[in-house]
């Protein structure tokens, strides 16, 4: 494929840059570039800004409010957003549940939920993993029993990202226990404000409240919140995970972080010269940059060929594996570059009116927590070990 930008592509890039220059709040930009925590209000504010511009759903069809952009335009948008330091667009609504509703939902679900997702009127979270049902997701045990015009849901989900903020959760639930485990799962949309739902925080090593346990105790869910057919949820779940794994590659953000890595490595000294000039460290950075360039080309090939309703196929697993490996190597090299300054930190000490670094090195303070946080990337969205099994079976035919 031709990876050279056309005159129209360059004009589009200039349009994107002008929008970001005029509309990206400087306080949000600085938080992202400094690896600081983003609040619910920070994330919501950026979503609303992009939605107002009409660019909130870059991958959606025009008939549902999408941009109609080409794969190259979407790539340019992601790259420019990452370079500018925008908050990440949360994928749970716009990039995960929305494609499922478009492909398998009924007209009432499309007309109600899609505009709300587009405008970020609802904050969505994902109810997939359970204690004992992570990589083996099909073994999930959360039950949904049909009682008239409602389902009664009981069970537990875990590692539920940002559920403490969520208005809605899309859930995989077991509706039939008498069949093969993949065949008895359904896909439900559940209001997080429904009586019987309890959210309990899980505090991570970086002291962040990012993930949660979610408990369902006789939660009443209308039957009209079932997406597609009962017991066909495994098909919809695989479709959704293809979109999630493609997004996890995060090439634009990795390119921005690579520049950050080079900057801090050029400021640190080893044997009287910049660390970036050290042959061993420079070789690590060069190898990482080559891997990132190869990933970028592969992402473009995948997204540009995704024209059918099937969504991304097993090639999304390739992107997920390589993308998360690159992200983890980036954080490892950042910590290596900072050396003893990469200390544990108190996030509260880095925020507020009098925020400053815990060391004399301004770049160092957030990096230990940043490193810890990125240990998870090779696990969520389906562990990399499972992705390699998918590649082996579905691409290599072994």
C-alpha positions as a Markdown table, in Angstrom:
| # | Residue | x | y | z |
|---|---|---|---|---|
| 1 | Unk | 0.0 | 0.0 | 0.0 |
| 2 | Unk | 1.1 | 3.6 | -0.6 |
| 3 | Unk | 2.0 | 5.2 | 2.7 |
| 4 | Unk | 2.8 | 8.6 | 1.2 |
| 5 | Unk | 0.3 | 11.3 | 2.2 |
| 6 | Unk | -1.5 | 13.1 | -0.6 |
| 7 | Unk | -2.1 | 16.8 | -0.8 |
| 8 | Unk | -5.6 | 16.2 | 0.6 |
| 9 | Unk | -4.1 | 14.3 | 3.5 |
| 10 | Unk | -1.7 | 17.2 | 4.3 |
| 11 | Unk | -4.6 | 19.6 | 4.1 |
| 12 | Unk | -6.6 | 17.4 | 6.5 |
| 13 | Unk | -3.6 | 17.3 | 8.9 |
| 14 | Unk | -3.4 | 21.0 | 8.9 |
| 15 | Unk | -7.1 | 21.2 | 9.7 |
| 16 | Unk | -6.7 | 18.8 | 12.6 |
| 17 | Unk | -3.7 | 20.8 | 14.0 |
| 18 | Unk | -5.6 | 24.0 | 13.8 |
| 19 | Unk | -8.5 | 22.5 | 15.7 |
| 20 | Unk | -6.2 | 21.1 | 18.4 |
| 21 | Unk | -4.3 | 24.4 | 18.7 |
| 22 | Unk | -7.6 | 26.3 | 19.2 |
| 23 | Unk | -9.5 | 23.8 | 21.4 |
| 24 | Unk | -7.2 | 21.6 | 23.5 |
| 25 | Unk | -7.2 | 23.1 | 27.0 |
| 26 | Unk | -3.6 | 23.8 | 28.1 |
| 27 | Unk | -4.2 | 22.3 | 31.6 |
| 28 | Unk | -5.3 | 19.0 | 30.1 |
| 29 | Unk | -2.3 | 19.0 | 27.6 |
| 30 | Unk | 0.1 | 19.6 | 30.5 |
| 31 | Unk | -1.3 | 16.8 | 32.6 |
| 32 | Unk | -1.1 | 14.3 | 29.7 |
| 33 | Unk | 2.5 | 15.3 | 28.8 |
| 34 | Unk | 3.5 | 15.1 | 32.5 |
| 35 | Unk | 1.9 | 11.7 | 33.0 |
| 36 | Unk | -0.4 | 13.1 | 35.7 |
| 37 | Unk | -3.8 | 11.6 | 36.7 |
| 38 | Unk | -6.9 | 12.8 | 34.8 |
| 39 | Unk | -10.1 | 13.3 | 36.7 |
| 40 | Unk | -13.6 | 12.4 | 35.5 |
| 41 | Unk | -14.2 | 16.1 | 34.7 |
| 42 | Unk | -11.0 | 16.2 | 32.6 |
| 43 | Unk | -11.9 | 13.3 | 30.5 |
| 44 | Unk | -15.6 | 14.4 | 30.1 |
| 45 | Unk | -14.5 | 17.9 | 29.1 |
| 46 | Unk | -12.3 | 16.6 | 26.2 |
| 47 | Unk | -15.0 | 14.2 | 25.0 |
| 48 | Unk | -17.5 | 17.1 | 24.9 |
| 49 | Unk | -15.1 | 19.3 | 23.0 |
| 50 | Unk | -14.5 | 16.7 | 20.3 |
| 51 | Unk | -18.2 | 15.8 | 20.1 |
| 52 | Unk | -19.2 | 19.4 | 19.6 |
| 53 | Unk | -16.8 | 19.5 | 16.6 |
| 54 | Unk | -18.5 | 16.4 | 15.2 |
| 55 | Unk | -15.3 | 14.3 | 15.5 |
| 56 | Unk | -16.3 | 12.1 | 18.4 |
| 57 | Unk | -16.7 | 8.9 | 16.4 |
| 58 | Unk | -14.0 | 8.8 | 13.8 |
| 59 | Unk | -14.6 | 5.2 | 12.9 |
| 60 | Unk | -18.4 | 5.3 | 12.7 |
| 61 | Unk | -20.4 | 5.3 | 9.5 |
| 62 | Unk | -21.8 | 8.7 | 8.6 |
| 63 | Unk | -25.4 | 7.6 | 9.0 |
| 64 | Unk | -24.8 | 7.1 | 12.7 |
| 65 | Unk | -23.0 | 10.4 | 13.2 |
| 66 | Unk | -19.5 | 9.3 | 12.3 |
| 67 | Unk | -17.0 | 11.4 | 10.4 |
| 68 | Unk | -16.8 | 9.2 | 7.3 |
| 69 | Unk | -13.0 | 9.6 | 7.4 |
| 70 | Unk | -10.7 | 7.2 | 5.5 |
| 71 | Unk | -8.3 | 4.9 | 7.3 |
| 72 | Unk | -5.4 | 7.4 | 6.6 |
| 73 | Unk | -7.5 | 10.3 | 8.0 |
| 74 | Unk | -8.2 | 8.4 | 11.2 |
| 75 | Unk | -4.5 | 7.6 | 11.5 |
| 76 | Unk | -3.6 | 11.3 | 11.1 |
| 77 | Unk | -6.2 | 12.2 | 13.7 |
| 78 | Unk | -4.9 | 9.7 | 16.3 |
| 79 | Unk | -1.3 | 10.7 | 15.5 |
| 80 | Unk | -1.9 | 14.4 | 15.9 |
| 81 | Unk | -3.9 | 14.0 | 19.1 |
| 82 | Unk | -1.1 | 12.0 | 20.6 |
| 83 | Unk | 1.5 | 14.4 | 19.5 |
| 84 | Unk | -0.5 | 17.4 | 20.9 |
| 85 | Unk | -1.1 | 15.6 | 24.2 |
| 86 | Unk | -4.8 | 15.2 | 24.3 |
| 87 | Unk | -6.5 | 12.9 | 26.8 |
| 88 | Unk | -7.2 | 9.5 | 25.4 |
| 89 | Unk | -10.7 | 9.0 | 24.1 |
| 90 | Unk | -12.4 | 6.4 | 26.3 |
| 91 | Unk | -13.0 | 3.4 | 24.1 |
| 92 | Unk | -15.8 | 1.6 | 26.1 |
| 93 | Unk | -18.7 | 3.5 | 24.5 |
| 94 | Unk | -17.5 | 4.8 | 21.1 |
| 95 | Unk | -15.1 | 2.1 | 20.1 |
| 96 | Unk | -16.4 | -1.0 | 21.8 |
| 97 | Unk | -20.1 | -1.2 | 22.6 |
| 98 | Unk | -21.2 | 1.1 | 19.8 |
| 99 | Unk | -19.9 | -1.2 | 17.0 |
| 100 | Unk | -21.8 | -4.1 | 18.6 |
| 101 | Unk | -25.0 | -2.1 | 18.8 |
| 102 | Unk | -24.6 | -1.0 | 15.2 |
| 103 | Unk | -24.0 | -4.5 | 13.9 |
| 104 | Unk | -26.4 | -6.5 | 16.1 |
| 105 | Unk | -28.7 | -4.2 | 18.0 |
| 106 | Unk | -32.3 | -3.4 | 17.0 |
| 107 | Unk | -33.4 | 0.0 | 15.7 |
| 108 | Unk | -34.7 | 1.2 | 19.1 |
| 109 | Unk | -31.3 | 0.5 | 20.7 |
| 110 | Unk | -29.5 | 2.3 | 17.9 |
| 111 | Unk | -31.7 | 5.3 | 18.0 |
| 112 | Unk | -31.4 | 5.6 | 21.8 |
| 113 | Unk | -27.9 | 4.6 | 22.7 |
| 114 | Unk | -25.8 | 5.8 | 19.7 |
| 115 | Unk | -26.5 | 9.5 | 20.0 |
| 116 | Unk | -25.9 | 9.4 | 23.7 |
| 117 | Unk | -22.6 | 7.6 | 23.2 |
| 118 | Unk | -21.6 | 10.1 | 20.5 |
| 119 | Unk | -22.3 | 13.1 | 22.8 |
| 120 | Unk | -20.8 | 11.4 | 25.8 |
| 121 | Unk | -24.1 | 11.6 | 27.7 |
| 122 | Unk | -23.4 | 8.2 | 29.2 |
| 123 | Unk | -20.1 | 7.0 | 30.6 |
| 124 | Unk | -19.7 | 3.2 | 29.8 |
| 125 | Unk | -17.7 | 0.5 | 31.3 |
| 126 | Unk | -17.1 | -3.1 | 30.4 |
| 127 | Unk | -18.4 | -6.1 | 32.3 |
| 128 | Unk | -16.4 | -9.1 | 31.0 |
| 129 | Unk | -13.8 | -10.5 | 33.4 |
| 130 | Unk | -14.8 | -12.3 | 36.6 |
| 131 | Unk | -12.8 | -13.9 | 39.4 |
| 132 | Unk | -11.7 | -17.1 | 37.8 |
| 133 | Unk | -12.9 | -16.1 | 34.4 |
| 134 | Unk | -10.3 | -13.8 | 32.8 |
| 135 | Unk | -8.4 | -15.3 | 29.9 |
| 136 | Unk | -11.0 | -18.2 | 29.9 |
| 137 | Unk | -13.8 | -15.7 | 29.6 |
| 138 | Unk | -16.3 | -18.2 | 28.4 |
| 139 | Unk | -16.3 | -19.8 | 31.8 |
| 140 | Unk | -18.1 | -16.8 | 33.3 |
| 141 | Unk | -20.7 | -17.4 | 36.0 |
| 142 | Unk | -22.7 | -14.2 | 36.3 |
| 143 | Unk | -26.3 | -15.4 | 35.7 |
| 144 | Unk | -29.2 | -13.6 | 34.1 |
| 145 | Unk | -32.6 | -15.4 | 34.6 |
| 146 | Unk | -35.6 | -14.4 | 32.5 |
| 147 | Unk | -38.6 | -13.5 | 34.6 |
| 148 | Unk | -41.3 | -12.0 | 32.4 |
| 149 | Unk | -40.2 | -8.8 | 30.7 |
| 150 | Unk | -37.0 | -8.6 | 32.8 |
| 151 | Unk | -33.8 | -10.5 | 33.5 |
| 152 | Unk | -32.6 | -10.9 | 37.1 |
| 153 | Unk | -28.8 | -10.7 | 37.2 |
| 154 | Unk | -26.6 | -12.1 | 40.0 |
| 155 | Unk | -22.8 | -12.4 | 40.0 |
| 156 | Unk | -19.6 | -10.4 | 40.1 |
| 157 | Unk | -17.3 | -8.7 | 37.5 |
| 158 | Unk | -13.8 | -7.6 | 38.3 |
| 159 | Unk | -11.0 | -5.4 | 36.9 |
| 160 | Unk | -13.8 | -3.1 | 35.7 |
| 161 | Unk | -12.1 | 0.0 | 34.5 |
| 162 | Unk | -13.5 | 3.3 | 35.8 |
| 163 | Unk | -16.7 | 1.7 | 36.9 |
| 164 | Unk | -16.9 | 4.2 | 39.7 |
| 165 | Unk | -17.8 | 6.9 | 37.1 |
| 166 | Unk | -20.0 | 4.8 | 34.9 |
| 167 | Unk | -23.7 | 5.3 | 34.0 |
| 168 | Unk | -23.9 | 2.1 | 31.9 |
| 169 | Unk | -22.1 | -1.3 | 31.7 |
| 170 | Unk | -22.2 | -3.8 | 28.8 |
| 171 | Unk | -22.1 | -7.2 | 30.4 |
| 172 | Unk | -21.7 | -10.8 | 29.3 |
| 173 | Unk | -24.0 | -13.0 | 31.3 |
| 174 | Unk | -24.9 | -16.6 | 31.4 |
| 175 | Unk | -28.5 | -17.3 | 30.3 |
| 176 | Unk | -28.2 | -21.1 | 29.6 |
| 177 | Unk | -26.2 | -23.6 | 31.7 |
| 178 | Unk | -27.2 | -26.7 | 29.8 |
| 179 | Unk | -25.2 | -26.1 | 26.6 |
| 180 | Unk | -21.5 | -25.7 | 25.7 |
| 181 | Unk | -20.2 | -22.7 | 27.7 |
| 182 | Unk | -19.7 | -20.4 | 24.7 |
| 183 | Unk | -23.3 | -21.1 | 23.6 |
| 184 | Unk | -25.1 | -20.0 | 26.8 |
| 185 | Unk | -23.9 | -16.4 | 27.0 |
| 186 | Unk | -25.9 | -13.2 | 26.3 |
| 187 | Unk | -24.9 | -9.5 | 25.9 |
| 188 | Unk | -26.8 | -7.1 | 28.2 |
| 189 | Unk | -26.8 | -3.4 | 28.6 |
| 190 | Unk | -27.2 | -2.5 | 32.3 |
| 191 | Unk | -27.9 | 0.9 | 33.9 |
| 192 | Unk | -25.2 | 1.2 | 36.7 |
| 193 | Unk | -27.7 | 3.1 | 38.9 |
| 194 | Unk | -30.0 | 0.1 | 39.1 |
| 195 | Unk | -30.7 | -1.1 | 42.7 |
| 196 | Unk | -28.6 | -4.1 | 43.6 |
| 197 | Unk | -25.3 | -2.9 | 41.9 |
| 198 | Unk | -22.3 | -2.3 | 44.2 |
| 199 | Unk | -18.9 | -1.0 | 43.0 |
| 200 | Unk | -15.9 | -1.7 | 45.2 |
| 201 | Unk | -12.5 | -0.1 | 44.3 |
| 202 | Unk | -9.3 | -2.0 | 43.7 |
| 203 | Unk | -6.3 | 0.3 | 44.4 |
| 204 | Unk | -3.3 | -0.5 | 42.3 |
| 205 | Unk | 0.4 | -0.3 | 42.8 |
| 206 | Unk | 0.5 | 3.3 | 41.5 |
| 207 | Unk | -2.1 | 4.2 | 44.2 |
| 208 | Unk | -4.6 | 4.9 | 41.5 |
| 209 | Unk | -8.3 | 3.9 | 41.7 |
| 210 | Unk | -8.7 | 2.8 | 38.1 |
| 211 | Unk | -10.3 | -0.6 | 38.4 |
| 212 | Unk | -13.1 | -2.1 | 40.4 |
| 213 | Unk | -15.1 | -5.1 | 41.5 |
| 214 | Unk | -18.8 | -4.8 | 40.5 |
| 215 | Unk | -21.4 | -7.0 | 42.3 |
| 216 | Unk | -24.9 | -7.7 | 41.0 |
| 217 | Unk | -27.5 | -8.7 | 43.6 |
| 218 | Unk | -30.9 | -9.5 | 42.1 |
| 219 | Unk | -30.4 | -6.6 | 39.6 |
| 220 | Unk | -33.5 | -6.1 | 37.4 |
| 221 | Unk | -32.7 | -5.5 | 33.7 |
| 222 | Unk | -35.4 | -5.0 | 31.1 |
| 223 | Unk | -35.5 | -7.6 | 28.3 |
| 224 | Unk | -35.2 | -4.8 | 25.7 |
| 225 | Unk | -31.6 | -4.3 | 27.0 |
| 226 | Unk | -30.6 | -7.6 | 25.4 |
| 227 | Unk | -28.5 | -7.0 | 22.3 |
| 228 | Unk | -29.2 | -9.4 | 19.5 |
| 229 | Unk | -30.3 | -12.9 | 20.3 |
| 230 | Unk | -30.3 | -14.6 | 23.6 |
| 231 | Unk | -27.3 | -17.0 | 24.0 |
| 232 | Unk | -25.5 | -15.4 | 21.0 |
| 233 | Unk | -23.4 | -13.1 | 23.2 |
| 234 | Unk | -20.1 | -14.9 | 22.6 |
| 235 | Unk | -20.3 | -14.0 | 18.9 |
| 236 | Unk | -20.9 | -10.3 | 19.9 |
| 237 | Unk | -18.1 | -10.5 | 22.5 |
| 238 | Unk | -15.5 | -11.7 | 19.9 |
| 239 | Unk | -16.6 | -8.9 | 17.5 |
| 240 | Unk | -16.2 | -6.3 | 20.3 |
| 241 | Unk | -12.8 | -7.6 | 21.3 |
| 242 | Unk | -11.5 | -7.3 | 17.8 |
| 243 | Unk | -12.2 | -3.6 | 17.9 |
| 244 | Unk | -10.7 | -3.3 | 21.4 |
| 245 | Unk | -7.5 | -5.1 | 20.5 |
| 246 | Unk | -7.0 | -2.9 | 17.4 |
| 247 | Unk | -7.3 | 0.2 | 19.6 |
| 248 | Unk | -4.9 | -1.1 | 22.2 |
| 249 | Unk | -2.0 | -0.8 | 19.7 |
| 250 | Unk | -2.0 | 3.0 | 20.4 |
| 251 | Unk | 0.7 | 3.8 | 17.9 |
| 252 | Unk | 0.3 | 7.6 | 18.2 |
| 253 | Unk | 0.7 | 7.6 | 21.9 |
| 254 | Unk | 3.7 | 5.3 | 21.6 |
| 255 | Unk | 5.4 | 7.7 | 19.2 |
| 256 | Unk | 4.9 | 10.6 | 21.6 |
| 257 | Unk | 6.3 | 8.6 | 24.5 |
| 258 | Unk | 9.3 | 7.6 | 22.3 |
| 259 | Unk | 10.1 | 11.3 | 21.9 |
| 260 | Unk | 9.8 | 11.7 | 25.6 |
| 261 | Unk | 12.1 | 8.8 | 26.2 |
| 262 | Unk | 14.7 | 10.3 | 23.9 |
| 263 | Unk | 14.5 | 13.6 | 25.7 |
| 264 | Unk | 15.1 | 12.3 | 29.2 |
| 265 | Unk | 17.8 | 10.0 | 27.9 |
| 266 | Unk | 19.6 | 12.9 | 26.3 |
| 267 | Unk | 19.5 | 14.7 | 29.7 |
| 268 | Unk | 21.0 | 11.8 | 31.7 |
| 269 | Unk | 24.7 | 11.2 | 31.6 |
| 270 | Unk | 26.7 | 8.0 | 31.6 |
| 271 | Unk | 30.5 | 8.1 | 31.6 |
| 272 | Unk | 30.4 | 11.8 | 31.0 |
| 273 | Unk | 28.2 | 11.8 | 27.9 |
| 274 | Unk | 24.4 | 11.7 | 27.3 |
| 275 | Unk | 22.9 | 8.3 | 27.9 |
| 276 | Unk | 21.4 | 8.4 | 24.4 |
| 277 | Unk | 24.9 | 8.3 | 23.0 |
| 278 | Unk | 25.7 | 5.1 | 24.9 |
| 279 | Unk | 25.9 | 2.3 | 22.3 |
| 280 | Unk | 24.0 | -0.3 | 24.3 |
| 281 | Unk | 21.2 | 2.1 | 25.3 |
| 282 | Unk | 21.0 | 3.7 | 21.8 |
| 283 | Unk | 20.7 | 0.2 | 20.3 |
| 284 | Unk | 17.7 | -0.5 | 22.6 |
| 285 | Unk | 16.0 | 2.7 | 21.5 |
| 286 | Unk | 16.7 | 2.1 | 17.8 |
| 287 | Unk | 15.3 | -1.4 | 18.0 |
| 288 | Unk | 12.2 | -0.1 | 19.7 |
| 289 | Unk | 11.7 | 2.6 | 17.1 |
| 290 | Unk | 12.0 | 0.1 | 14.2 |
| 291 | Unk | 9.4 | -2.1 | 15.9 |
| 292 | Unk | 7.1 | 0.9 | 16.3 |
| 293 | Unk | 7.5 | 1.8 | 12.6 |
| 294 | Unk | 6.6 | -1.8 | 11.6 |
| 295 | Unk | 3.6 | -1.7 | 13.9 |
| 296 | Unk | 2.3 | 1.5 | 12.5 |
| 297 | Unk | 2.4 | 0.1 | 8.9 |
| 298 | Unk | 0.6 | -3.0 | 10.1 |
| 299 | Unk | -2.1 | -1.0 | 11.9 |
| 300 | Unk | -2.7 | 1.0 | 8.7 |
| 301 | Unk | -3.0 | -2.2 | 6.7 |
| 302 | Unk | -5.5 | -3.7 | 9.1 |
| 303 | Unk | -7.8 | -0.6 | 9.5 |
| 304 | Unk | -7.7 | 0.2 | 5.8 |
| 305 | Unk | -8.9 | -3.4 | 4.9 |
| 306 | Unk | -11.7 | -3.4 | 7.5 |
| 307 | Unk | -14.6 | -2.7 | 5.2 |
| 308 | Unk | -16.9 | -5.6 | 6.1 |
| 309 | Unk | -19.3 | -6.0 | 9.0 |
| 310 | Unk | -17.2 | -8.7 | 10.5 |
| 311 | Unk | -14.9 | -6.2 | 12.1 |
| 312 | Unk | -11.2 | -6.8 | 12.7 |
| 313 | Unk | -10.3 | -10.5 | 12.6 |
| 314 | Unk | -7.4 | -12.4 | 14.2 |
| 315 | Unk | -5.0 | -9.9 | 12.8 |
| 316 | Unk | -6.2 | -7.6 | 15.7 |
| 317 | Unk | -4.4 | -10.1 | 18.0 |
| 318 | Unk | -1.1 | -9.3 | 16.3 |
| 319 | Unk | -1.6 | -5.6 | 16.9 |
| 320 | Unk | -2.5 | -6.2 | 20.6 |
| 321 | Unk | 0.5 | -8.3 | 21.3 |
| 322 | Unk | 3.1 | -6.1 | 19.6 |
| 323 | Unk | 1.4 | -2.8 | 20.7 |
| 324 | Unk | 1.5 | -3.8 | 24.4 |
| 325 | Unk | 5.0 | -5.1 | 24.2 |
| 326 | Unk | 6.2 | -1.8 | 22.8 |
| 327 | Unk | 4.3 | 0.2 | 25.4 |
| 328 | Unk | 5.9 | -1.9 | 28.2 |
| 329 | Unk | 9.4 | -1.6 | 26.7 |
| 330 | Unk | 9.0 | 2.2 | 26.5 |
| 331 | Unk | 8.2 | 2.4 | 30.2 |
| 332 | Unk | 11.1 | 0.1 | 31.1 |
| 333 | Unk | 13.5 | 2.2 | 29.1 |
| 334 | Unk | 12.2 | 5.4 | 30.8 |
| 335 | Unk | 12.9 | 4.0 | 34.2 |
| 336 | Unk | 16.3 | 2.8 | 33.1 |
| 337 | Unk | 17.1 | 6.3 | 31.7 |
| 338 | Unk | 16.0 | 8.1 | 34.9 |
| 339 | Unk | 17.9 | 5.5 | 37.1 |
| 340 | Unk | 17.7 | 6.2 | 40.9 |
| 341 | Unk | 15.3 | 9.1 | 40.3 |
| 342 | Unk | 12.5 | 6.7 | 39.3 |
| 343 | Unk | 11.2 | 6.5 | 42.8 |
| 344 | Unk | 7.8 | 5.6 | 44.1 |
| 345 | Unk | 5.7 | 8.7 | 44.6 |
| 346 | Unk | 2.6 | 10.0 | 46.2 |
| 347 | Unk | 0.2 | 11.1 | 43.4 |
| 348 | Unk | -1.4 | 13.7 | 45.7 |
| 349 | Unk | 2.0 | 15.3 | 46.1 |
| 350 | Unk | 2.2 | 15.9 | 42.3 |
| 351 | Unk | -1.2 | 17.6 | 42.0 |
| 352 | Unk | -2.9 | 20.8 | 43.1 |
| 353 | Unk | -1.8 | 24.4 | 43.3 |
| 354 | Unk | 1.7 | 23.6 | 44.8 |
| 355 | Unk | 2.4 | 20.5 | 42.8 |
| 356 | Unk | 6.1 | 19.7 | 42.2 |
| 357 | Unk | 8.3 | 16.7 | 41.7 |
| 358 | Unk | 9.5 | 14.5 | 44.5 |
| 359 | Unk | 13.0 | 14.7 | 43.1 |
| 360 | Unk | 15.1 | 17.4 | 41.4 |
| 361 | Unk | 14.3 | 15.7 | 38.1 |
| 362 | Unk | 10.9 | 17.0 | 37.0 |
| 363 | Unk | 10.5 | 14.2 | 34.5 |
| 364 | Unk | 11.1 | 11.5 | 37.0 |
| 365 | Unk | 8.3 | 11.6 | 39.6 |
| 366 | Unk | 5.4 | 10.0 | 37.7 |
| 367 | Unk | 7.5 | 7.4 | 35.9 |
| 368 | Unk | 7.5 | 4.7 | 38.6 |
| 369 | Unk | 3.7 | 4.7 | 38.7 |
| 370 | Unk | 3.5 | 4.9 | 34.9 |
| 371 | Unk | 5.8 | 1.8 | 34.7 |
| 372 | Unk | 3.6 | -0.1 | 37.2 |
| 373 | Unk | 0.4 | 0.8 | 35.4 |
| 374 | Unk | 1.6 | -0.5 | 32.1 |
| 375 | Unk | 2.3 | -4.0 | 33.5 |
| 376 | Unk | -1.4 | -4.6 | 32.9 |
| 377 | Unk | -1.4 | -3.9 | 29.1 |
| 378 | Unk | -0.3 | -7.4 | 28.2 |
| 379 | Unk | -3.2 | -8.9 | 30.2 |
| 380 | Unk | -6.3 | -6.8 | 29.5 |
| 381 | Unk | -8.2 | -7.2 | 26.3 |
| 382 | Unk | -7.3 | -10.9 | 26.4 |
| 383 | Unk | -3.8 | -11.8 | 27.6 |
| 384 | Unk | -1.0 | -11.9 | 25.1 |
| 385 | Unk | -0.6 | -15.6 | 25.7 |
| 386 | Unk | -4.2 | -16.1 | 24.6 |
| 387 | Unk | -3.6 | -13.8 | 21.6 |
| 388 | Unk | -0.7 | -16.0 | 20.5 |
| 389 | Unk | -3.0 | -19.0 | 20.6 |
| 390 | Unk | -5.5 | -17.2 | 18.4 |
| 391 | Unk | -2.7 | -16.3 | 15.9 |
| 392 | Unk | -1.5 | -19.9 | 15.9 |
| 393 | Unk | -4.9 | -21.4 | 15.2 |
| 394 | Unk | -6.6 | -18.8 | 13.0 |
| 395 | Unk | -3.7 | -17.4 | 11.0 |
| 396 | Unk | -1.1 | -20.1 | 10.9 |
| 397 | Unk | -3.6 | -22.9 | 11.0 |
| 398 | Unk | -1.7 | -25.0 | 13.5 |
